[in-house]
Amino acid sequence: MKRDEAFRALQRLDRQVQQVVQQRNAYEAQLDEVREALRLLRETSGRAYKIIANLLVEESRETLIRELEEQVKKLEQRMSLLNAQEERLVREMQAYQEKLKGGGDGSA
């Protein structure tokens, strides 16, 4: 593989890693919000509501807790997939970096 090809591949992988990190950060923020909502719902008593298409609708606490717990699981799964994807991309980047350090095939 030529050095310029390896360099372009490295740049492409770097962009992909940045995108994965941005997605993971967004999911992490959502996860924090859902966990906080779940904590507050468990700590408070009284009526519970959720918003559906600009409407505030009363819902049972148990149903809301179950929905939030499901949302936490989904977000954790997505983050796990993104972590695995980032690790794979970083390994690929390291391989290309080694090729560039070693000079590739000697072509410029």
C-alpha positions as CSV (number, residue, x, y, z in Angstrom):
1,M,0.0,0.0,0.0
2,K,1.3,3.4,-0.9
3,R,2.0,6.0,1.8
4,D,-0.6,8.4,0.4
5,E,-3.2,5.7,0.4
6,A,-2.4,4.7,4.0
7,F,-2.5,8.4,5.0
8,R,-5.9,8.9,3.4
9,A,-7.2,5.7,5.1
10,L,-5.9,7.0,8.4
11,Q,-7.7,10.4,7.9
12,R,-10.9,8.5,7.0
13,L,-10.7,6.4,10.1
14,D,-10.0,9.4,12.2
15,R,-13.2,11.1,11.0
16,Q,-15.1,7.9,11.7
17,V,-13.7,7.8,15.2
18,Q,-14.7,11.4,15.8
19,Q,-18.3,10.6,14.6
20,V,-18.5,7.6,16.9
21,V,-17.3,9.6,19.8
22,Q,-19.9,12.4,19.1
23,Q,-22.7,9.8,18.9
24,R,-21.5,8.1,22.1
25,N,-21.4,11.5,23.9
26,A,-25.0,12.2,22.7
27,Y,-26.2,8.8,24.0
28,E,-24.3,9.4,27.2
29,A,-26.1,12.7,27.8
30,Q,-29.5,11.0,27.0
31,L,-28.6,8.2,29.4
32,D,-27.8,10.7,32.2
33,E,-31.1,12.4,31.6
34,V,-33.1,9.2,31.7
35,R,-31.3,7.9,34.8
36,E,-32.0,11.2,36.5
37,A,-35.7,11.1,35.6
38,L,-35.8,7.5,36.8
39,R,-34.2,8.4,40.1
40,L,-36.6,11.3,40.6
41,L,-39.6,9.2,39.7
42,R,-38.6,6.6,42.3
43,E,-37.9,9.1,45.0
44,T,-41.1,11.1,44.7
45,S,-44.7,10.2,45.3
46,G,-47.9,11.4,43.9
47,R,-49.1,11.6,40.3
48,A,-46.8,10.9,37.4
49,Y,-47.1,12.3,33.9
50,K,-45.4,12.0,30.5
51,I,-45.5,14.2,27.4
52,I,-47.0,12.7,24.3
53,A,-47.1,15.0,21.2
54,N,-47.4,18.2,23.2
55,L,-49.9,16.7,25.6
56,L,-49.3,16.1,29.3
57,V,-50.8,12.7,30.1
58,E,-51.1,11.0,33.5
59,E,-49.5,7.6,33.6
60,S,-49.0,5.1,36.3
61,R,-45.6,5.3,38.1
62,E,-45.0,1.6,37.4
63,T,-45.5,2.1,33.7
64,L,-43.2,5.1,33.5
65,I,-40.5,3.3,35.6
66,R,-40.7,0.3,33.3
67,E,-40.5,2.5,30.2
68,L,-37.5,4.4,31.5
69,E,-35.7,1.2,32.5
70,E,-36.2,-0.1,29.0
71,Q,-34.8,3.2,27.6
72,V,-31.8,2.9,29.9
73,K,-31.1,-0.7,28.6
74,K,-31.4,0.4,24.9
75,L,-29.1,3.4,25.4
76,E,-26.6,1.2,27.3
77,Q,-26.7,-1.3,24.4
78,R,-26.1,1.5,21.8
79,M,-23.2,2.8,23.8
80,S,-21.7,-0.7,24.1
81,L,-21.9,-1.0,20.3
82,L,-20.4,2.4,19.8
83,N,-17.5,1.5,22.2
84,A,-16.8,-1.7,20.3
85,Q,-16.9,0.2,17.0
86,E,-14.5,2.9,18.3
87,E,-12.1,0.2,19.6
88,R,-12.1,-1.5,16.2
89,L,-11.5,1.8,14.4
90,V,-8.7,2.7,16.7
91,R,-7.0,-0.7,16.1
92,E,-7.3,-0.1,12.4
93,M,-5.8,3.4,12.8
94,Q,-2.9,2.0,14.8
95,A,-2.2,-0.5,12.0
96,Y,-2.1,2.3,9.4
97,Q,0.1,4.4,11.7
98,E,2.5,1.5,11.9
99,K,2.5,1.2,8.1
100,L,3.3,4.9,7.8
101,K,6.1,4.7,10.4
102,G,7.5,1.7,8.6
103,G,7.4,3.5,5.3
104,G,4.7,1.4,3.7
105,D,6.0,-0.1,0.5
106,G,8.6,2.7,0.0
107,S,6.4,4.6,-2.5
108,A,5.9,8.3,-2.0
